[in-house]
Amino acid sequence: MFTQLENLKGRFIELGKTLSDPATMQDMKRFTQLNKEYRELGNLVEVYEKYKNVLSNIENNKRILETEKDEEFREMAKSELDELEAQKEKWEGELKQLLVPKEPEDERDVLIEIRGGTGGDEASLFAGDLARMYTRYCELLGWNVSIVTANEGTVGGYKEVILDVKGENVYGKLKFESGVHRVQRIPETEAKGRVHTSAVTVAVLPEADEVEVYINPADIKLDVFRASGAGGQHVNRTESAVRLTHIPTGTVAECQAERSQHKNRDQAMKMLKTKIYEEAVRKHENEIAARRKTLVSTGDRSAKIRTYNYPQGRITDHRINMSMYNLDSFMNGEIGEMIDALAVAEQTEKLKAGNVAF
């Protein structure tokens, strides 16, 4: 383990020299990639140096206990040794976390597909609530969010809405949100005050790079139609909305966010590539899940992952059996604590599977 850490420290030093080379700065894409690796390694090296310092102090205190005759001096060394052992355990834990390999998809931007399921109008309303929740969360993190396409419900909300999210480590944060979200509350349309249960499905798709997914233009079926929803008279006059179907896989993507048919086609093509790429990622996640029996990120969109109970003001994530009682603020985008808990659970599973030890 120490050999690995020393090698990573060497890589960190090497990157520092490379980044200071004017030739590196001329290639901004390479500079950005190397700078990102440098920052990540910098966190690891900082913790490693603290860990080594603690180990050195532990050895010094042990020598004092073995050789020192003065009882007061020995008591001081023993007291300090207890504190150092606690610090050692802390830094070891952080190093283990930092040494767990990151999923390459975690840095990607995403598309969030939210669809009303069981529950009719109430499901559409809750789909709208979830779209607002994710939008607020992304805004809190400084990410950019835009609606790609939306099919509005008859009484509000959405039958389906797709959000495009761009930022730092977006998929790494939001990948745990894929699955069935169940809501228990009294619908606005309920006259007798009875609690109903409805469901909404969420799929978080990592966006694909151009070089990763090639689609033969001959395999694409193009349909154009009039956009629906907000947009004034324009949406009823022109066929600017675009639907693309990938014939070999049956994958469909559509976009109606722009006035220009050309822009909608470009966006739909990006979505199509993302969906095809996501299928490969999901298979990869399922293979990992089968090996380590993970409860957190299975890639199974049909699994019920979370319940929102309005009468009790409670949110429960069924994968980690965690409940929170801040429903109002949660629905206003303050979902970070739950997402962090899911990330910790996944990290713990990876540590067990990888047997990272000192």
C-alpha positions in Angstrom: 0.0 0.0 0.0 2.8 2.4 0.8 4.4 1.7 -2.5 1.2 2.6 -4.3 0.9 5.8 -2.2 4.6 6.8 -3.0 4.0 6.2 -6.7 0.9 8.4 -6.6 2.9 11.1 -4.8 5.6 10.8 -7.5 2.9 11.2 -10.1 1.6 14.3 -8.3 5.1 15.9 -8.4 5.5 15.0 -12.0 2.2 16.6 -12.9 3.2 19.8 -11.1 6.2 20.1 -13.4 4.2 19.3 -16.5 1.5 21.8 -15.7 4.1 24.6 -15.3 5.5 23.8 -18.8 4.4 26.6 -21.3 3.9 23.9 -24.0 1.3 22.2 -21.8 -0.7 25.4 -21.4 -1.0 25.8 -25.2 -3.1 22.6 -25.3 -6.1 23.7 -23.1 -7.9 20.3 -23.3 -4.8 18.4 -22.1 -4.0 21.1 -19.5 -7.6 20.9 -18.1 -7.4 17.1 -17.9 -4.0 17.1 -16.2 -5.0 19.9 -13.8 -8.0 17.9 -12.7 -5.8 14.9 -12.0 -3.4 17.1 -10.2 -6.1 18.5 -7.9 -7.4 15.1 -7.1 -4.0 13.7 -6.3 -3.2 16.8 -4.3 -6.0 15.8 -1.8 -4.6 12.3 -1.6 -1.0 13.5 -1.1 -2.0 16.0 1.6 -3.8 13.2 3.6 -0.9 10.8 3.0 1.7 13.3 4.4 -0.5 13.8 7.5 -0.7 10.0 7.9 3.0 9.6 7.6 3.6 12.3 10.2 1.3 10.6 12.7 3.0 7.3 12.1 6.4 8.9 12.8 5.1 10.5 16.0 3.7 7.2 17.1 7.0 5.5 16.7 8.7 8.3 18.7 6.3 8.0 21.5 6.7 4.2 21.6 10.5 4.6 21.9 10.0 7.0 24.8 7.8 4.5 26.6 10.5 1.8 26.1 13.5 3.9 27.1 12.4 6.8 29.3 12.7 6.3 33.1 10.9 9.6 34.2 7.3 8.6 35.0 5.8 12.0 34.2 7.5 12.0 30.8 6.1 8.5 30.2 2.6 9.5 31.1 2.7 12.4 28.7 4.0 10.1 25.9 1.2 7.6 26.7 -1.5 10.2 26.7 -0.2 11.6 23.4 0.0 8.1 22.0 -3.7 7.5 22.5 -4.5 10.7 20.6 -2.1 9.7 17.8 -3.7 6.3 17.4 -7.1 8.0 17.0 -5.6 10.3 14.3 -4.0 7.3 12.6 -7.4 5.6 12.3 -8.9 8.8 10.9 -6.3 9.4 8.2 -6.3 5.7 7.3 -10.1 5.9 6.8 -9.7 9.0 4.5 -6.9 7.3 2.5 -9.0 4.2 2.0 -11.8 6.4 0.6 -9.5 8.3 -1.7 -7.9 5.1 -3.0 -11.2 3.6 -4.2 -11.2 4.0 -8.0 -13.8 6.5 -9.3 -16.3 5.5 -11.9 -15.3 7.1 -15.1 -18.9 8.2 -15.8 -19.1 10.2 -12.6 -17.7 13.4 -14.1 -20.3 13.5 -16.9 -23.2 15.8 -17.5 -26.6 14.2 -17.4 -30.1 14.1 -18.7 -32.8 13.5 -16.1 -35.9 11.8 -17.4 -38.9 12.2 -15.1 -42.2 10.4 -16.0 -45.5 10.2 -14.2 -46.4 6.6 -13.5 -49.2 5.1 -11.3 -51.6 7.7 -10.1 -52.8 9.7 -13.2 -53.0 13.4 -12.6 -51.5 13.1 -9.1 -48.4 11.4 -10.6 -48.1 14.2 -13.1 -48.2 16.8 -10.3 -45.5 14.9 -8.4 -43.4 14.6 -11.5 -43.5 18.4 -11.6 -42.6 18.6 -7.9 -39.5 16.3 -8.5 -38.5 18.4 -11.5 -38.6 21.5 -9.3 -36.7 19.7 -6.6 -33.9 18.6 -8.8 -33.7 22.0 -10.5 -33.3 23.7 -7.1 -30.7 21.2 -6.0 -28.7 21.8 -9.2 -28.9 25.6 -8.7 -27.7 25.3 -5.1 -24.6 23.5 -6.5 -24.1 26.1 -9.3 -25.0 23.7 -12.1 -26.8 24.7 -15.3 -30.3 23.2 -15.8 -32.5 23.5 -18.8 -35.7 21.7 -19.9 -35.1 19.7 -23.1 -38.6 18.5 -23.7 -41.8 18.5 -21.6 -45.3 17.0 -21.9 -47.5 18.8 -19.4 -50.2 17.1 -17.4 -53.8 18.0 -17.7 -54.0 19.6 -14.3 -50.4 20.7 -14.0 -47.0 19.1 -13.5 -45.6 16.8 -16.2 -46.5 13.5 -17.8 -42.9 13.6 -18.9 -40.1 16.1 -18.6 -36.4 15.8 -19.5 -33.8 18.1 -17.8 -30.3 18.7 -19.2 -27.8 19.3 -16.3 -24.3 20.5 -16.8 -21.7 21.0 -14.0 -18.9 19.3 -12.1 -19.3 15.6 -11.1 -23.0 15.7 -12.0 -23.5 12.0 -12.7 -21.5 11.1 -9.6 -24.0 13.0 -7.5 -27.3 12.2 -9.3 -26.8 8.6 -10.4 -28.5 7.4 -7.2 -31.8 9.0 -8.1 -32.7 6.5 -10.9 -35.7 4.4 -9.9 -39.3 4.7 -8.8 -40.2 7.5 -6.4 -43.4 6.9 -4.5 -45.5 9.7 -3.0 -48.2 9.3 -0.3 -50.4 12.4 0.1 -53.9 13.8 -0.3 -54.2 14.9 -4.0 -55.6 18.3 -4.8 -58.4 16.6 -6.7 -59.4 14.4 -3.7 -62.6 15.7 -2.2 -62.8 13.3 0.8 -59.4 13.9 2.1 -58.1 10.4 1.5 -54.3 9.7 1.2 -53.4 8.3 -2.2 -50.2 6.6 -3.3 -48.7 7.5 -6.7 -45.4 6.8 -8.4 -43.0 8.6 -10.7 -40.0 7.1 -12.5 -36.7 8.9 -12.7 -33.8 7.9 -15.0 -30.5 9.7 -14.8 -28.5 9.2 -18.0 -24.8 10.1 -18.3 -24.2 12.1 -21.5 -22.1 10.4 -24.2 -19.2 12.0 -26.0 -19.3 12.1 -29.8 -16.4 9.7 -30.1 -18.0 7.0 -27.9 -21.3 6.5 -29.8 -21.5 6.2 -33.6 -24.9 6.1 -35.1 -25.3 5.4 -38.8 -27.5 8.1 -40.3 -29.3 5.4 -42.4 -30.5 3.8 -39.1 -32.4 6.9 -38.0 -36.0 7.6 -38.7 -37.0 11.3 -38.5 -40.4 12.6 -37.6 -41.4 16.2 -37.2 -44.5 17.5 -35.5 -46.0 20.6 -33.9 -44.7 21.3 -30.4 -47.1 21.3 -27.5 -47.2 23.2 -24.2 -45.8 26.6 -23.5 -44.6 28.8 -26.3 -47.5 30.9 -27.6 -49.0 30.7 -31.1 -45.6 29.6 -32.5 -46.0 26.1 -31.3 -49.3 25.6 -33.2 -48.0 27.1 -36.5 -44.8 25.3 -37.3 -43.6 21.7 -37.2 -40.4 22.4 -35.3 -40.5 19.5 -32.8 -38.3 16.5 -33.8 -38.6 12.8 -33.0 -35.7 10.5 -33.8 -36.0 6.7 -33.7 -32.9 4.5 -33.8 -34.3 1.5 -35.9 -31.8 -1.2 -34.7 -32.5 -0.7 -31.0 -36.0 1.0 -31.1 -34.5 3.9 -29.0 -36.5 7.1 -29.3 -35.6 10.7 -28.5 -37.5 13.9 -29.1 -37.0 17.5 -28.6 -39.3 20.6 -28.8 -37.5 23.1 -26.6 -36.2 25.3 -29.5 -38.1 27.2 -32.2 -35.6 25.9 -34.8 -36.2 22.4 -36.2 -32.4 22.2 -36.8 -31.6 22.9 -33.2 -34.2 20.5 -32.0 -32.7 17.8 -34.2 -29.2 18.4 -32.9 -30.5 18.1 -29.3 -32.6 15.0 -30.1 -29.5 13.4 -31.6 -27.5 14.1 -28.5 -30.3 12.6 -26.4 -30.4 9.5 -28.6 -26.6 8.9 -28.3 -26.9 9.4 -24.5 -29.7 6.8 -24.3 -27.7 4.3 -26.3 -24.6 5.0 -24.2 -26.6 4.8 -21.0 -27.7 1.3 -21.8 -24.1 0.2 -22.0 -23.4 1.9 -18.7 -26.4 0.3 -17.0 -25.3 -3.1 -18.1 -21.9 -2.3 -16.6 -23.5 -1.2 -13.3 -25.6 -4.4 -13.2 -22.4 -6.5 -13.7 -20.8 -4.6 -10.8 -23.9 -5.0 -8.7 -24.0 -8.7 -9.3 -20.4 -9.1 -8.1 -20.7 -7.0 -4.9 -24.4 -7.2 -4.3 -24.7 -3.5 -3.9 -27.9 -2.0 -2.5 -27.3 1.5 -3.8 -26.5 1.7 -7.5 -28.0 -1.3 -9.3 -29.0 0.4 -12.5 -32.5 -1.1 -12.1 -35.0 1.7 -12.9 -38.0 -0.4 -11.9 -36.9 -0.6 -8.2 -38.8 1.5 -5.7 -36.0 3.5 -4.1 -37.8 6.3 -2.1 -41.1 7.2 -0.5 -42.3 10.7 0.2 -44.9 10.6 2.9 -46.6 14.0 3.2 -48.9 13.4 6.2 -45.8 12.4 8.3 -43.4 14.9 6.6 -41.1 12.0 6.0 -38.8 10.9 3.2 -37.5 7.3 3.4 -34.8 5.9 1.1 -35.4 2.1 1.1 -31.9 1.2 -0.2 -30.1 2.4 3.0 -33.2 2.4 5.3 -32.7 6.1 6.0 -35.5 8.5 6.9 -35.6 12.2 7.1 -38.3 14.5 8.4 -37.6 17.7 6.5 -40.0 17.1 3.6 -40.6 20.8 2.8 -36.9 21.8 2.6 -36.1 18.4 0.8 -38.7 19.2 -1.9 -37.1 22.6 -2.2 -33.8 21.1 -3.3 -32.1 20.4 0.0 -31.4 16.7 -0.9 -27.6 16.8 -0.4 -27.6 14.9 2.9 -29.5 12.0 1.4 -27.3 11.9 -1.7 -24.2 12.0 0.5 -25.4 9.1 2.6 -26.0 7.1 -0.5 -22.5 7.9 -1.8 -21.0 6.8 1.6 -23.0 3.5 1.4 -21.7 2.9 -2.1 -18.1 3.8 -1.1 -18.3 1.4 1.8 -19.4 -1.4 -0.5 -16.5 -0.7 -2.9 -14.1 -0.7 0.0 -15.3 -4.2 1.1 -15.2 -5.4 -2.5 -11.7 -4.0 -3.1 -10.2 -5.0 0.2 -8.3 -1.7 0.5 -6.2 -2.2 3.7 -3.0 -1.0 5.3 
